Amino acid sequence: MPFPGSQQKSNSKDALWGYTISDRLRRRGSKEGVMNFKFLFLSALLLPAMAMAENILSVAPEKANVRSGPGAEYEVVWEAAKFYPVEILDREGNWLRISDYENDEGWVHRTLLSGVPTVVVTSQKANVREGPGLEHGVLWVLDKEYSLKLLEAEGDWLKVSDGGEVSGWIHKSVAWGFSEPPSVEKSPAY
């Protein structure tokens, strides 16, 4: 899945805000600066989670080619299987720049993605259980990067299915993607 020379997302606060937090505190009074710092700190914790839910789509066909640039003429750098969740980073025409749970990036044609809520296994192995809890028996053991449709969420447990044989519950800590199924599946607005 990873490809040589993959670009990493820039999370630079300076590029986003144009100043550092200490610069902002120096320019304002200490009480107001502390209030602003608290607001910025809380926003930094909450906004990525909200943005992540809004910017995640999943692969619709059995497999999708992820390319090095926005067009069919660009090299295929990796393939993503059905139900593989991806974060949308940018758009150029009908092409979307995506990133996965390992921050591997590439480009996919928008028609290959859907709003079906999905997750991918991020641990080396994941137990799929009969119910939402450790007291329930293990039905399946899945390998890393196994993609699943998200059916339901109950606390820290996700009810998932691969659309075939595999169906059951996995813990949120072993998966990445949608954190809960939306009440109505979203269609990509991209």
MIDOSE-1310 file (N, C-alpha, C; in nm, 2 decimals, decimal comma, always signed):
residues 190
mpfp	+0,08/-0,12/+0,00/+0,00/+0,00/+0,00/+0,08/+0,13/+0,00; +0,18/+0,14/+0,09/+0,26/+0,26/+0,09/+0,34/+0,27/-0,04; +0,37/+0,39/-0,09/+0,45/+0,40/-0,21/+0,56/+0,50/-0,18; +0,68/+0,47/-0,25/+0,79/+0,55/-0,23/+0,77/+0,70/-0,27
gsqq	+0,82/+0,79/-0,19/+0,80/+0,93/-0,22/+0,67/+0,99/-0,19; +0,59/+0,92/-0,11/+0,45/+0,97/-0,08/+0,46/+1,11/-0,01; +0,38/+1,20/-0,04/+0,38/+1,33/+0,03/+0,30/+1,32/+0,16; +0,35/+1,39/+0,26/+0,28/+1,39/+0,38/+0,20/+1,52/+0,40
ksns	+0,09/+1,52/+0,46/+0,01/+1,64/+0,49/+0,08/+1,74/+0,57; +0,07/+1,86/+0,54/+0,13/+1,97/+0,63/+0,03/+2,01/+0,74; +0,07/+2,00/+0,86/-0,01/+2,03/+0,97/+0,04/+2,16/+1,04; +0,11/+2,24/+0,97/+0,18/+2,36/+1,02/+0,08/+2,46/+1,07
kdal	+0,09/+2,50/+1,19/+0,00/+2,60/+1,25/+0,03/+2,74/+1,18; +0,16/+2,76/+1,16/+0,20/+2,89/+1,10/+0,14/+2,91/+0,96; +0,14/+2,80/+0,88/+0,08/+2,81/+0,75/-0,07/+2,84/+0,76; -0,13/+2,78/+0,86/-0,28/+2,79/+0,87/-0,32/+2,92/+0,93
wgyt	-0,26/+2,96/+1,04/-0,30/+3,08/+1,11/-0,21/+3,20/+1,08; -0,09/+3,18/+1,03/-0,01/+3,30/+0,99/+0,07/+3,35/+1,11; +0,06/+3,29/+1,23/+0,14/+3,33/+1,34/+0,14/+3,21/+1,44; +0,23/+3,22/+1,54/+0,24/+3,12/+1,64/+0,15/+3,16/+1,76
isdr	+0,12/+3,07/+1,84/+0,04/+3,10/+1,96/+0,11/+3,20/+2,05; +0,24/+3,18/+2,06/+0,32/+3,27/+2,15/+0,31/+3,42/+2,10; +0,32/+3,43/+1,96/+0,31/+3,57/+1,90/+0,18/+3,63/+1,93; +0,07/+3,55/+1,93/-0,06/+3,60/+1,96/-0,08/+3,65/+2,10
lrrr	-0,02/+3,56/+2,19/-0,03/+3,60/+2,33/+0,05/+3,73/+2,37; +0,16/+3,75/+2,30/+0,24/+3,87/+2,32/+0,17/+3,99/+2,27; +0,09/+3,98/+2,17/+0,02/+4,10/+2,11/-0,10/+4,14/+2,19; -0,16/+4,05/+2,27/-0,28/+4,08/+2,35/-0,25/+4,08/+2,50
gske	-0,34/+4,13/+2,57/-0,33/+4,12/+2,72/-0,32/+3,98/+2,77; -0,27/+3,96/+2,88/-0,25/+3,82/+2,93/-0,38/+3,75/+2,96; -0,48/+3,82/+3,01/-0,61/+3,75/+3,04/-0,68/+3,72/+2,91; -0,68/+3,81/+2,82/-0,75/+3,79/+2,69/-0,67/+3,68/+2,61
gvmn	-0,53/+3,69/+2,62/-0,45/+3,59/+2,55/-0,48/+3,45/+2,60; -0,49/+3,44/+2,74/-0,52/+3,30/+2,79/-0,65/+3,25/+2,74; -0,75/+3,34/+2,74/-0,89/+3,30/+2,69/-0,88/+3,26/+2,54; -0,81/+3,34/+2,46/-0,79/+3,30/+2,32/-0,72/+3,17/+2,31
fkfl	-0,61/+3,15/+2,39/-0,54/+3,03/+2,38/-0,63/+2,91/+2,41; -0,71/+2,92/+2,52/-0,80/+2,81/+2,55/-0,90/+2,78/+2,44; -0,95/+2,89/+2,38/-1,04/+2,87/+2,26/-0,97/+2,80/+2,15; -0,85/+2,85/+2,12/-0,77/+2,79/+2,01/-0,74/+2,64/+2,04
flsa	-0,70/+2,61/+2,16/-0,67/+2,48/+2,20/-0,79/+2,39/+2,19; -0,91/+2,43/+2,24/-1,03/+2,35/+2,23/-1,07/+2,33/+2,08; -1,06/+2,44/+2,00/-1,09/+2,43/+1,86/-1,00/+2,33/+1,79; -0,87/+2,33/+1,83/-0,78/+2,24/+1,77/-0,82/+2,09/+1,80
lllp	-0,88/+2,07/+1,91/-0,92/+1,93/+1,95/-1,05/+1,89/+1,88; -1,14/+1,99/+1,87/-1,27/+1,95/+1,82/-1,29/+1,96/+1,67; -1,23/+2,06/+1,61/-1,25/+2,08/+1,46/-1,19/+1,97/+1,38; -1,08/+1,91/+1,40/-1,03/+1,80/+1,32/-1,13/+1,68/+1,32
amam	-1,19/+1,65/+1,43/-1,28/+1,54/+1,44/-1,41/+1,57/+1,36; -1,46/+1,69/+1,37/-1,57/+1,73/+1,29/-1,54/+1,73/+1,14; -1,43/+1,79/+1,10/-1,39/+1,80/+0,97/-1,36/+1,66/+0,91; -1,31/+1,57/+0,99/-1,28/+1,44/+0,94/-1,41/+1,37/+0,90
aeni	-1,51/+1,38/+0,98/-1,64/+1,31/+0,95/-1,69/+1,36/+0,82; -1,68/+1,49/+0,80/-1,74/+1,55/+0,68/-1,65/+1,52/+0,55; -1,53/+1,49/+0,57/-1,44/+1,47/+0,45/-1,40/+1,33/+0,42; -1,47/+1,23/+0,48/-1,44/+1,09/+0,46/-1,54/+1,03/+0,36
lsva	-1,49/+0,96/+0,26/-1,58/+0,89/+0,17/-1,52/+0,75/+0,16; -1,58/+0,66/+0,08/-1,53/+0,52/+0,07/-1,53/+0,48/-0,07; -1,45/+0,38/-0,10/-1,43/+0,32/-0,24/-1,56/+0,24/-0,27; -1,62/+0,27/-0,38/-1,75/+0,21/-0,42/-1,73/+0,08/-0,50
peka	-1,64/+0,07/-0,61/-1,62/-0,05/-0,68/-1,54/-0,15/-0,61; -1,52/-0,27/-0,67/-1,44/-0,38/-0,60/-1,29/-0,33/-0,58; -1,24/-0,25/-0,67/-1,11/-0,19/-0,65/-1,10/-0,06/-0,73; -1,02/+0,04/-0,67/-1,00/+0,17/-0,74/-0,85/+0,19/-0,75
nvrs	-0,81/+0,24/-0,86/-0,67/+0,28/-0,88/-0,65/+0,42/-0,82; -0,55/+0,43/-0,74/-0,51/+0,56/-0,68/-0,38/+0,60/-0,75; -0,39/+0,72/-0,81/-0,29/+0,77/-0,91/-0,20/+0,88/-0,85; -0,09/+0,90/-0,91/+0,01/+1,00/-0,86/-0,03/+1,14/-0,89
gpga	-0,13/+1,16/-0,98/-0,18/+1,29/-1,02/-0,33/+1,29/-1,06; -0,39/+1,41/-1,08/-0,53/+1,41/-1,12/-0,56/+1,39/-1,26; -0,55/+1,26/-1,30/-0,58/+1,22/-1,44/-0,55/+1,08/-1,47; -0,61/+1,02/-1,57/-0,59/+0,88/-1,60/-0,45/+0,85/-1,66
eyev	-0,39/+0,96/-1,71/-0,25/+0,94/-1,76/-0,14/+0,93/-1,66; -0,18/+0,95/-1,53/-0,08/+0,94/-1,42/-0,07/+0,80/-1,38; +0,05/+0,77/-1,32/+0,09/+0,63/-1,28/+0,00/+0,59/-1,16; -0,04/+0,46/-1,16/-0,11/+0,40/-1,05/-0,01/+0,37/-0,94
vwea	-0,03/+0,43/-0,82/+0,07/+0,42/-0,71/+0,02/+0,31/-0,61; -0,11/+0,29/-0,60/-0,16/+0,19/-0,52/-0,31/+0,16/-0,55; -0,36/+0,05/-0,50/-0,50/+0,02/-0,53/-0,58/+0,02/-0,39; -0,70/+0,06/-0,40/-0,78/+0,06/-0,28/-0,90/-0,04/-0,30
akfy	-0,93/-0,12/-0,21/-1,04/-0,22/-0,22/-1,18/-0,16/-0,18; -1,28/-0,22/-0,22/-1,42/-0,18/-0,19/-1,43/-0,16/-0,04; -1,50/-0,05/+0,00/-1,53/-0,01/+0,14/-1,41/+0,06/+0,20; -1,30/+0,08/+0,13/-1,18/+0,14/+0,19/-1,21/+0,29/+0,21
pvei	-1,20/+0,34/+0,34/-1,23/+0,48/+0,37/-1,11/+0,57/+0,33; -1,14/+0,68/+0,28/-1,03/+0,78/+0,25/-1,08/+0,92/+0,29; -0,98/+1,00/+0,33/-1,01/+1,14/+0,36/-0,99/+1,23/+0,24; -1,08/+1,32/+0,21/-1,07/+1,40/+0,09/-0,99/+1,53/+0,13
ldre	-0,88/+1,55/+0,06/-0,79/+1,67/+0,09/-0,81/+1,78/-0,01; -0,84/+1,75/-0,13/-0,84/+1,86/-0,24/-0,92/+1,80/-0,36; -0,95/+1,89/-0,45/-1,03/+1,86/-0,57/-0,97/+1,93/-0,69; -0,95/+1,86/-0,80/-0,91/+1,93/-0,92/-1,00/+1,87/-1,03
gnwl	-1,10/+1,94/-1,07/-1,20/+1,89/-1,17/-1,27/+1,77/-1,11; -1,27/+1,66/-1,18/-1,34/+1,54/-1,13/-1,25/+1,45/-1,05; -1,13/+1,50/-1,02/-1,03/+1,42/-0,94/-1,02/+1,47/-0,80; -1,01/+1,37/-0,71/-1,00/+1,41/-0,57/-0,87/+1,36/-0,51
risd	-0,80/+1,45/-0,44/-0,68/+1,41/-0,37/-0,72/+1,35/-0,24; -0,67/+1,23/-0,22/-0,71/+1,15/-0,10/-0,59/+1,12/-0,01; -0,63/+1,08/+0,11/-0,53/+1,03/+0,21/-0,59/+0,92/+0,29; -0,51/+0,82/+0,33/-0,57/+0,71/+0,41/-0,52/+0,72/+0,55
yend	-0,55/+0,62/+0,63/-0,51/+0,62/+0,77/-0,36/+0,63/+0,80; -0,28/+0,60/+0,70/-0,14/+0,61/+0,71/-0,08/+0,73/+0,65; -0,17/+0,82/+0,61/-0,13/+0,95/+0,54/-0,07/+0,92/+0,40; -0,09/+0,81/+0,34/-0,05/+0,79/+0,20/-0,15/+0,86/+0,12
egwv	-0,10/+0,94/+0,02/-0,19/+1,02/-0,06/-0,19/+0,98/-0,21; -0,29/+1,02/-0,28/-0,30/+1,00/-0,42/-0,43/+1,06/-0,47; -0,46/+1,03/-0,60/-0,57/+1,09/-0,67/-0,67/+0,98/-0,72; -0,80/+1,00/-0,70/-0,90/+0,91/-0,74/-1,01/+0,99/-0,82
hrtl	-1,07/+0,93/-0,92/-1,18/+0,99/-0,99/-1,30/+0,99/-0,90; -1,37/+1,10/-0,89/-1,48/+1,11/-0,79/-1,59/+1,01/-0,81; -1,61/+0,95/-0,93/-1,71/+0,85/-0,95/-1,68/+0,72/-0,88; -1,56/+0,70/-0,83/-1,51/+0,58/-0,77/-1,54/+0,58/-0,62
lsgv	-1,59/+0,69/-0,56/-1,61/+0,71/-0,42/-1,76/+0,73/-0,39; -1,80/+0,69/-0,27/-1,94/+0,70/-0,23/-1,94/+0,75/-0,08; -2,06/+0,78/-0,03/-2,08/+0,82/+0,11/-2,11/+0,70/+0,20; -2,10/+0,58/+0,15/-2,12/+0,46/+0,24/-2,03/+0,46/+0,35
ptvv	-2,08/+0,46/+0,48/-1,99/+0,46/+0,60/-1,91/+0,33/+0,61; -1,78/+0,35/+0,62/-1,69/+0,23/+0,62/-1,58/+0,25/+0,72; -1,51/+0,14/+0,75/-1,39/+0,15/+0,83/-1,29/+0,05/+0,77; -1,16/+0,07/+0,81/-1,05/-0,02/+0,77/-0,98/-0,07/+0,90
vtsq	-0,94/-0,19/+0,90/-0,87/-0,25/+1,02/-0,73/-0,19/+1,02; -0,69/-0,13/+1,13/-0,55/-0,06/+1,14/-0,45/-0,14/+1,22; -0,50/-0,23/+1,30/-0,41/-0,32/+1,38/-0,37/-0,44/+1,30; -0,27/-0,51/+1,34/-0,23/-0,63/+1,27/-0,34/-0,73/+1,26
kanv	-0,42/-0,75/+1,36/-0,53/-0,84/+1,36/-0,64/-0,78/+1,44; -0,77/-0,81/+1,40/-0,88/-0,76/+1,47/-0,99/-0,87/+1,49; -1,04/-0,89/+1,61/-1,14/-0,99/+1,64/-1,28/-0,93/+1,60; -1,35/-1,00/+1,52/-1,49/-0,97/+1,49/-1,58/-1,06/+1,59
regp	-1,65/-0,99/+1,67/-1,72/-1,06/+1,78/-1,87/-1,07/+1,75; -1,94/-1,16/+1,82/-2,08/-1,18/+1,81/-2,16/-1,06/+1,86; -2,11/-0,99/+1,95/-2,18/-0,87/+2,01/-2,08/-0,76/+2,05; -2,14/-0,65/+2,09/-2,05/-0,53/+2,13/-1,99/-0,55/+2,27
gleh	-1,88/-0,63/+2,28/-1,82/-0,64/+2,41/-1,72/-0,76/+2,41; -1,63/-0,76/+2,50/-1,53/-0,87/+2,51/-1,59/-1,00/+2,56; -1,71/-0,99/+2,62/-1,77/-1,11/+2,67/-1,83/-1,20/+2,56; -1,84/-1,14/+2,44/-1,90/-1,21/+2,32/-1,79/-1,29/+2,25
gvlw	-1,82/-1,40/+2,19/-1,73/-1,49/+2,12/-1,68/-1,43/+1,99; -1,56/-1,47/+1,96/-1,49/-1,43/+1,83/-1,54/-1,51/+1,72; -1,60/-1,44/+1,61/-1,64/-1,51/+1,49/-1,54/-1,52/+1,39; -1,46/-1,41/+1,37/-1,36/-1,40/+1,27/-1,24/-1,32/+1,32
vldk	-1,13/-1,35/+1,26/-1,01/-1,27/+1,29/-0,96/-1,21/+1,16; -0,96/-1,07/+1,15/-0,93/-1,00/+1,03/-0,79/-0,95/+1,03; -0,73/-0,94/+0,91/-0,59/-0,89/+0,90/-0,60/-0,73/+0,88; -0,49/-0,67/+0,90/-0,47/-0,53/+0,88/-0,52/-0,49/+0,74
eysl	-0,58/-0,38/+0,72/-0,63/-0,32/+0,60/-0,75/-0,39/+0,54; -0,82/-0,47/+0,62/-0,95/-0,53/+0,57/-1,05/-0,42/+0,59; -1,13/-0,40/+0,48/-1,23/-0,29/+0,47/-1,37/-0,35/+0,50; -1,44/-0,27/+0,57/-1,58/-0,31/+0,62/-1,68/-0,20/+0,61
klle	-1,80/-0,23/+0,58/-1,91/-0,14/+0,58/-1,95/-0,12/+0,73; -1,98/+0,00/+0,77/-2,02/+0,03/+0,91/-2,17/+0,03/+0,91; -2,23/-0,06/+1,00/-2,37/-0,07/+1,01/-2,43/+0,00/+1,13; -2,36/+0,00/+1,24/-2,41/+0,05/+1,36/-2,30/+0,08/+1,46
aegd	-2,32/+0,17/+1,55/-2,22/+0,20/+1,66/-2,29/+0,19/+1,79; -2,22/+0,13/+1,89/-2,27/+0,12/+2,03/-2,16/+0,14/+2,12; -2,15/+0,25/+2,18/-2,03/+0,29/+2,27/-1,90/+0,28/+2,18; -1,81/+0,20/+2,23/-1,68/+0,19/+2,16/-1,68/+0,08/+2,06
wlkv	-1,79/+0,02/+2,03/-1,80/-0,09/+1,94/-1,87/-0,06/+1,81; -1,83/-0,12/+1,70/-1,88/-0,09/+1,57/-1,94/-0,22/+1,51; -2,06/-0,22/+1,46/-2,12/-0,34/+1,39/-2,08/-0,32/+1,25; -2,01/-0,42/+1,19/-1,96/-0,41/+1,06/-1,99/-0,53/+0,97
sdgg	-1,97/-0,52/+0,84/-1,99/-0,63/+0,75/-1,91/-0,60/+0,62; -1,86/-0,71/+0,56/-1,79/-0,70/+0,44/-1,88/-0,72/+0,32; -2,01/-0,73/+0,34/-2,11/-0,75/+0,24/-2,12/-0,89/+0,20; -2,05/-0,98/+0,26/-2,05/-1,12/+0,23/-2,06/-1,20/+0,36
evsg	-1,96/-1,28/+0,39/-1,96/-1,37/+0,50/-1,94/-1,30/+0,64; -1,84/-1,21/+0,64/-1,80/-1,14/+0,76/-1,90/-1,04/+0,81; -1,95/-1,06/+0,93/-2,04/-0,97/+1,00/-2,03/-0,98/+1,15; -2,03/-0,87/+1,22/-2,01/-0,88/+1,36/-1,97/-0,74/+1,42
wihk	-1,90/-0,75/+1,53/-1,87/-0,62/+1,61/-1,71/-0,62/+1,62; -1,66/-0,50/+1,60/-1,51/-0,47/+1,63/-1,50/-0,35/+1,72; -1,39/-0,34/+1,79/-1,37/-0,23/+1,88/-1,32/-0,11/+1,79; -1,36/+0,01/+1,83/-1,31/+0,13/+1,75/-1,16/+0,15/+1,75
svaw	-1,09/+0,10/+1,85/-0,95/+0,12/+1,86/-0,87/+0,05/+1,75; -0,93/-0,05/+1,68/-0,86/-0,13/+1,58/-0,90/-0,09/+1,44; -0,98/+0,03/+1,43/-1,03/+0,07/+1,30/-1,01/+0,22/+1,28; -1,02/+0,26/+1,15/-1,02/+0,40/+1,11/-1,12/+0,42/+1,00
gfse	-1,18/+0,53/+1,00/-1,28/+0,57/+0,90/-1,40/+0,65/+0,97; -1,52/+0,61/+0,93/-1,63/+0,67/+0,99/-1,64/+0,63/+1,13; -1,68/+0,72/+1,23/-1,69/+0,68/+1,37/-1,83/+0,63/+1,40; -1,92/+0,67/+1,32/-2,06/+0,62/+1,34/-2,13/+0,63/+1,20
ppsv	-2,23/+0,54/+1,18/-2,30/+0,55/+1,05/-2,39/+0,68/+1,06; -2,39/+0,75/+0,95/-2,49/+0,87/+0,95/-2,63/+0,81/+0,94; -2,73/+0,90/+0,98/-2,87/+0,85/+0,98/-2,91/+0,83/+0,83; -2,86/+0,91/+0,74/-2,88/+0,89/+0,60/-2,74/+0,89/+0,53
eksp	-2,72/+0,79/+0,45/-2,59/+0,78/+0,38/-2,57/+0,91/+0,29; -2,45/+0,97/+0,31/-2,43/+1,09/+0,23/-2,38/+1,06/+0,09; -2,43/+1,14/+0,00/-2,37/+1,12/-0,14/-2,26/+1,22/-0,16; -2,16/+1,18/-0,23/-2,04/+1,27/-0,24/-2,08/+1,40/-0,31
ay	-2,05/+1,51/-0,24/-2,07/+1,65/-0,30/-1,95/+1,69/-0,38; -1,86/+1,60/-0,39/-1,73/+1,64/-0,46/-1,75/+1,61/-0,60
